[in-house]
């Protein structure tokens, strides 16, 4: 794991031992992972997230919303409950 948080650094003194879980946790905490629109496979953007939340608030079933936006029902539920895309919409 990089201790200095400089990705191109190759100084062995700046590395620390960690397993995959620890490395992924470190990456997540430091927001170095691709999330939201930074994720190249994302089907959603902030305007779609806003629309999903509006439809859910208006009572549209999550399964129907999922069909409209070509995502899973679980994704809609997470967005509606602000467990996903928290800072958007």
Protein Blocks (a to p, Z undefined) as FASTA:
>chain_A
ZZklpaklccfklpccddfklmmmmmmmnopacehjllmkbcbdfklmmmmmmmmmnopa
fklmmmmnopafklmmmmmnopgoklgZZ
